[in-house]
Each structure stands twice: as structure tokens, then as C-alpha cells.
Amino acid sequence: MTNSNIENFDVGIVGASLASALLAGLLARDHKQKTCLFLNQTAQHQLSREIGLSFNCAMRPETWTMQNLALAETLPIITKIGGANAVKKTSGLLMCHNEATADALSHMYHYLHAIDYEIERLAQNEYPHCAAAYGIDNLRLIRPSVFWPALINWLNVVGVTVFDWQGLQIGTKKRQSIRVNLTQQKVEVGQLVLADEAAILALGEQTETGSLFEKKNYCTVITQPLEKTTETLILNPEHAFCARVRPDGAFEILCEGDFTQLERQFSNNIMANGVLSEKKVHLTGRAIFPSIRTVDGAPFAGKLGRSNIWGSAGFGQMSVFFAPMIARLICSKSTPDEANYFAVRGNNKKRNSVQIFDGCAMENERI
Amino acid sequence: MAKHKRSYRLPYDQDALFSGSEINRGRPIKFKLENRIIHGYVGDTILSALLASGIDSVGLHDGQPVALSENFCPPVLIQPRKGQEQCVLPMDRTPALDGLEMTLYGLSKNTPKPVRPKIYNTFSGLWKKTNPSLDFEIEEQSLPYGPWLDMAEQESFDFDLVVVGGGIAGMSAALTGAKNGIKVALVEKQSVLGGDAMFFGAIEGEKRPEDFVRELVAELKNSPLVETFMLSEALSADQDGVRVHKISVAQGAISSKIIKLVAAHTVLATGVIEKLPLFCGNRLPGVIGAKSAFHMAAKFGIWRGETVALNTVSSAASQTLLLAADMGVKVINLTDARPNPKSRFIEFAKAYGISLATGTLIMSAVQENDQSLTVQLGLSSDNSKPTGEKIILDQLVVNGGWHPNLQLWHGAGGKLMWSGNTQQLCAEGEVFGLILAGSCNGERHMSECKLSGEQVVLSMLGSQDNKGKIALNIANYESEDGTLPVSNLNLEHSNCYLDMNTSLMRPLPKLQTNFWKQLLVLQKKDPEILQGGNHGTCLGDVVAKVILGEISPKIAGVFAAERCGYLGALTLQDKDVQPQSPSSLTPQLPPPFLMGRFGSLAQVIKISLQGMQHVEVGCLIYADHENFLPDAAIGVVVGANSSEKQIVFAYLDKNYCAKNSHFVLKNGTQSVPATPDF
């Protein structure tokens, strides 16, 4: 193959998530970058590996400031691309079982209360099996069944070239460009962005991620529909448990660990708290998948090493809302506040010298 | 025009294939289901007795009735009586016994009965019309899973080889094993062996299927090394053997148990599944797959009404229509979605004087008040326009082609690959201990299936005796099966289903990008909910999704891996539910997420509250009453000593840790003055 057959792009985004696809589109539309997206196209049809939600358990005020800014900026973009039905308003139940997490959530609650966030502490006697429980209103939930197809159409409109990431290998890294080898094609990009956990997991070994990330297994299931109900979310930061109750009464659950772990968390968080009266719920889908998380629990956005390979991970349920900020970061157009925020959340010494722990899943998890 | 009153049992003719070979018409029985008396014959299953009694609808789904069939029927709860223990069993496999009393399993006592006009109740006794529905509220609770799926194994038996499927390939495999001196278990779901051989028939040069089956069955009877498990459904297979749900009848009582057939090798000869053509109304009562219609007529003499039409893409299906015509059923027409199909059955149909149309598909079917169906036909070449021709009939037999029954293979972790030529999900790679044989492995005719059954076992035993593939010259006459007929679906009528199974999955509506259309369309039909009912997706759903373009062929296998088959259940685990005490509020080192938040030199100190106050961990501390924005906070409560409630521990900016400092603690809406406590 000659060099003339190699297609060139300013930026190449690798990902499997809504966040990665939105990031590619924003780079093309708002920053006029010639962008290609190496998309894991099976992602749209797999069971959810992510729940796009306008809420993350974050312990640092600066992360909450960023989350609120990200939400305000991205929500109109999502509805413009996917229409009003791409995002749904819903409420959530946040709970935990161990004392350390309860303390962490209490810190978060008082901070959120002070900024008039719609969160309320729920009576202990209503949730006797929990160490703490909170109700959150006015959450925004992204509906992938509506947003994914609309996003793919939009990428076409804004001129993003989409490749299937199957067989993708990072080739020669030069100062100005990176060669990306696909099964039947070669592409050269100025900057390559591993835009989500799946991309870093798949290609991280070919970059310089160091000890930033650790590999974890996650489990996702869908249950049979039960009684029709109001859509709601049940979150427990311990084991990254997140359950979405759909209007038809089916549960979509994501949890760290294997199926046994998920079943135990389902018992503790859903059944024991009377959210569900049934003693047994059949599954209509299940999968275990590997992923990565940052070792310190904080988001990561920045260059992975000396080459022009970027990474973005650890934004949890809000990852899609951070896409405009990540796009500005890559194009060196961050606002001063964003620049300060990301300065200590990259792969650098500042990250190690400043404790920026954002996660509230405690080391001494007991359940 | 269909008659208002229809019969459901064909007349008896001992020479006819549709005579009802399993039932004894001289021995009538009756049993009770939900206090309704159901009549049948010895040899009927509960399902066949219900269908013969004119009960052919499970209930309403989105306001439309869904047909009761062998693929979609609720389990029954058999009530205890003398010698009979209470048990839950599948309707389609359970023999109907005289005097049994049963209810529908999972049917809520509170389920409201359908509202009928008063006049119906007043006069219904006069005309003695049978309620054609089980009145199962599918919409609210869907069909329940059979509890046997999760039951523990009660017995285990050791074999050298387990063969699942008692068709030609399965019987051949079992016999080959026995002839080579190994102990074989043969598992068959139905009450008779033979599989679908009679339905597909013989090709030129082959023995008649009944002779083929009779010889193999006779050989099996004389083979002491083969143990046959009838009325037994294989639930799962793996390298250790096969998990089976077996139904038994002994001394007038029915029972069932879960058994494990342990063997190092398992042959899966599970046959093929019929594809459902996609049109609105494709699961209305009266719409039936050609293979189901054939078996119901052949085994139990059941046929719905007196008028029938067939729409097919597979030549074998046409035989069902000709056999029905032999029994006096009036054939309205035979339509084939293929443009110019060649088949000996089509020639026979011409000889019968049956009206024939090729390149024709079903656009829609609608149920009329008298339970008959009005069927709109269209052209395969332009599936958006009806031809204008409508037919009214009692039963519409359909066939959309075939796909291999690989549910057990898939459940064991076997990979699937989309074959575009045949529009099928086919097996790919290997699963340790499992071997595919017969039509589920792509074989098409009896001779091929027989040879396939023999060869896989010989190969497993390491024999060099490979006879090679039989060369069958049939392509010149019989046309290949056609592609799945898909009418231009009007999704406003949501009663188009992807397959005949329990998932009740329907096509996804097309995405509306227009805001107002979104409000109108998507609010009404949430695409997530349209994706399915309470059962896991079946392979047939995946096949239809690929054909409709909802998922890419490349990822059909991935999609199936996560969603198809019986996937288990989440159960309440009481032992894990541990009530947790709330935070002990004892002082700890500040948690890592507070590090640096109140300056690099912040400290944990005791502070004293003015007045007895209960404060929580996380309460923010401010320098004064002026500014309660969190950015202005100088510290936070990190713990309290329970014995001295006016004392709490705070993580505080170093500048405020001096002895004479004063600050304000914000506890909800209350502001509490506080000072360091030394």
C-alpha cells in the first residue's frame, strides 16, 4: 500500500460509548477538525455497558462544579441531535450499606444541599437495611435506543468518517502523526483519542497508561418486565451498582463483579428494601465484560504518554456530558476553570501529588 | 365465506396421514381447566385437547389476541387428588388424563376477566359458544416461566453418549453408538419418535418417511444399549452431559423430575425451527406454522375450521395443504412468495384444482367477530402495495423458511454466525463435548440426516469408516427455499411479531427525527418496550432482526450471546441482607476526598457546639453568618463523640483552629455557633 492510499485525519477517536461518538461529532462540528471515529459497532446492540445519567457520586466540589457546567452545556446538544425523547427526566434512589460510604454520601449531601441540588435524606426506618438512603429528583437519563441511531445519523451530517474498530492496531507513532491499522485499511491521524474505558482496555497496552488504571470485571443484566411503574434509578456507589427500573417494570442493572456479586447486590439494594416485592425475577439478558477504572477513583482526561495519544475515562455515568469539555481540552481551547480542573486529572505528577479522590466506593467495602 | 360454527377435529380415516395417530377416538376423556370442562381423547396432550375444544387464544397482548400454540402456551398447575401430587407442567408435553383438575400457572386470582356486554352473559348459555381464549392477561404479566427450569436435579444417570432429538439423525446416532458397544441415552421431547421426517417427506430415490422411521424405531427397540427418554425436554447441555425435564405417567398420575444424563459426549440432533413471515396479525388465532399444523393434524387430528390457505417459501410446507384437502378441508388458495417456484407439491396442487399464486405474500391478517380471518394478499416484488385481493378463511397456514434449532448449542457457549445465503444463524467453531448432527447442522434430507447421525458418532469413536456425503440430485426440480416474506409493516398495528416464541418481540418502529412526530409516535410506543416481553429473546427473533436490518449480520452472534435462551433468575438471598448500623460518628483521619479541600494544613480538631445539637457528618462550617455558599466553607464535620453530644470532630482550616476562634456550623436549615474545644 502506498502513502497515497492512506487516509489522513486531524483526530481519530476510538470508542464504544455514546460519549466517544459525541466527542467525535463535536470535534468535527465545533472545532473544524477532520475527524474519524473507530467505533465498536456491536456496542449499540449489546446490553448496556453504561447508563447515561446526569448524576455521579463525586466527593470534590470542583467536580460538582464541572458536572453542573457539563450538564448545562451538553443537555441541549443531546436533545438537538436526538430530539426530546433522547433524554428523560426521572428520579433516583441513592443508597449504601457500609458506614464509610454513608459518611461519604453525607458529605456529598451537605454540599449538594448547600447548592440547592434536589436531594433529600430518606428516613432510616424506610430503608432499614441501608446505612444511608437519599432521594434525588430531576435527574436526566439518556435513552440509548433513541440517542444512538440519531447520533450515528448526526455524525454523518457533521462529516465524521466512521470505521469499525475491529482489528484496530496502533502503528508507527511519529511526532506529528499516528498510524492506525485496520483490517483492510490504514489511516493516519494527528491525534488519537481513546475516548472511553473500552478503548483504553482494548488499546491501553499499546500506549503509556502506566499504573493509572486497574482492570475490573463488570456484570450487566436485564430482567423480565414486572408491573408497570414510574421509571426510576437505584444507585449504590459500593460495587458501582446502578439499576434502572424501566416503565414496563424491567430492571437494567450494572454492577462491578460477576453474576453472583450482582445477584447479591440486587438482593441487598432492591429486594431487601422493598423496591420489589417478588422473590425471584427472571433474566432476559446477561453479560459479563471487562473494563477499567482509575486507581484513585478520579476522572482521567489527558495525554497517556509522550505521543499524541489521549485518554478519557472515569467520568462514570456522566461521561457523555463531558464530551464538549474533552473536545476543548484536545483542541487546547479549555476555559481557565477547565484547564485547572484537568491539570490535576491527567497522567502527570500533579495527579499523584494532589489527592483528588472523587469516587466514594471505599477501600474497605464489606458488601 | 367462513362458517360461524367450525369443527376442530378432522374426521377419522385410518388410511390418512391426518388421522390423529396419537389419540384413541374410542376413549373420550374430560378434565377441568380453570373450572372449564375440556373434552378430549386418550392420547391428547392438554394443549391438543384445548385446541380441539376451540380454545385457541392465550389472551390479549396490546389489545389483540395471541394464538395458543405449542410455542406459546402457559404452564398448568395440576391439582392434587388421590394418587396425583400437585405439580406444574408444560401444556404442550403433558398428556391429558381423565378427571384431572388444573389451573393456569401464574394466572393471578385478581386478573380481571374481560369485560363483555351484559347481553353476552345473558345469552351465551343459549348458544353455548365456547370462549376461545384462556383469558391470560399477557399484557400485564406475560407468560410465566416454568418452575422446572430452576429445579434442582433429582437423579443422575451415566451414559457414554447422550443424543438429543429423536428424529432420523438422532435415532441413527443412537443406533450407531449402540452398534459400537457404547451405552446411549436418546432424549425426545414428544411422545413419539420420528421428528419432522413425515413433514418434510422423501425425495426421489428415498424410502417413504414412515418406512424410514418405522425401521429405525424397530431397531432401537431391539437395542438394549439405547435407553429412550420420551416426553423429555433437554434444558441445557454441556461437557458433563444434558439436563433434562422428564414427564412420566404412571398409574393414572402425572409427575415430572429433573434428571442429569451424564456423558462425555452429546450429539445435538435438534432439527429446524420454522420462521414466521412478517405481517400484521401473524400470531392471531388461526395463523399457524405449516410444521405445527402438520403435527397437530397428524398426531391429534386437529384442524381449525373448514377453510384454509397457505403462504410459503418452502416446498415441503405445501404437502400440509394437500393432506388437509384430502380430509375435506376447503383450500382457498396456495400462495408462494417465491417468484417461480418448482415443486412436485405445486404440481400436485394443480392436479387438485387448487388456486395457485406465486410471487405473493401476506400483507395482513385481521380477526373477524366470528373468529375467522380476513387476509390481505400482496406482491413479493412490491411489498408496499396490496393486490386488492382479500380472502376470508378459518385457518391461515404460513411458512417463512427454516433455521437450525441451535438453542442448546448456543446455551452451551457455542458461537453463531450469520449465513446471508440461507438467512440463518449457523453454528461456528466447536464446543467441547457437543456435536451437531442432522438438519440443525445443515443436512436437508432423510438420507443425509441418517448418514450425518452415523458419521458424527463414528467420528467421535475415532472410526475411519467415513462413507462421505451422499450426492442427491434434487436441485433440478425442487426450488430452493425463498427468503423470509416481509410485508411493508404498518407499525401502527403493533401485532406483528418477529417469531412464534415466548418473547413476543416485535419490529422496532422507524426512528422519527421530527420533534412532533416523535411526540406522536415514540411516546405511544417506547422502542425499548417493543423489544420484548418477559422472556429471553429466541434465535428466531435475532434472525428476523437481521433480516429487517435492525441489527447488522456481523453482530447477530454477539447479540444472541447476551440475550437468547433461558438466562436464569435473580433470587432474594436472605442471608446477604444485613441490617447495617448508621455511621458510628467516631473520629477518623479525614477521608481522602477531603484532602486539600480546606488548605494543605487543615486539621481534625474537637469543636464545641453552643447548646445540645445533633449534627451529621458532612455538615459544613463557615467563618460567619454572612455567606453559606459551600465555596466559603472553612471546614466540615467528620465525626462526633456519642457520649458528649455537644462535641463534634471537624476537619478545619488551620487558621480557624486557634483557641479563641468562633465559627458557624450549618446543620440543615439551622445555624449553630461553635468554637474549638481544647
Interface residues (C-beta under 8 A of the other chain):
Chain A: Q41 T42 H45 Q46 L47 M59 R60 P61 G83 A84 N85 H97 N98 E99 A100 A102 D103 A104 S106 H107 M108 Y109 H110 Y111 H113 A114 I115 Q124 P128 H129 C130 A131 A132 R143 S145 V146 P149 A150 N153 V221 I222 T223 Q224 P225 E227 R246 P247 D248 L262 E263 R264 F266 S267 N268 M271 A272 K279 K280 V281 H282 L283 T284 G285 R286 A287 V354 Q355 F357 D358 C360 I367
Chain B: E140 S142 Y145 D150 S503 L511 Q512 T513 F515 Q518 L519 L522 Q523 D526 P527 E528 I529 Q531 G532 G533 N534 H535 G536 T537 I551 S552 K554 I555 V558 F559 A561 E562 R563 L567 G568 A569 L570 T571 L572 Q573 D574 D576 V577 Q578 P579 Q580 S581 P582 S583 S584 P591 P592 F593 L594 M595 G596 R597 E616 V617 G618 C619 L620 F628 L629 P630 D631 A633 V636 V638 K666 G668
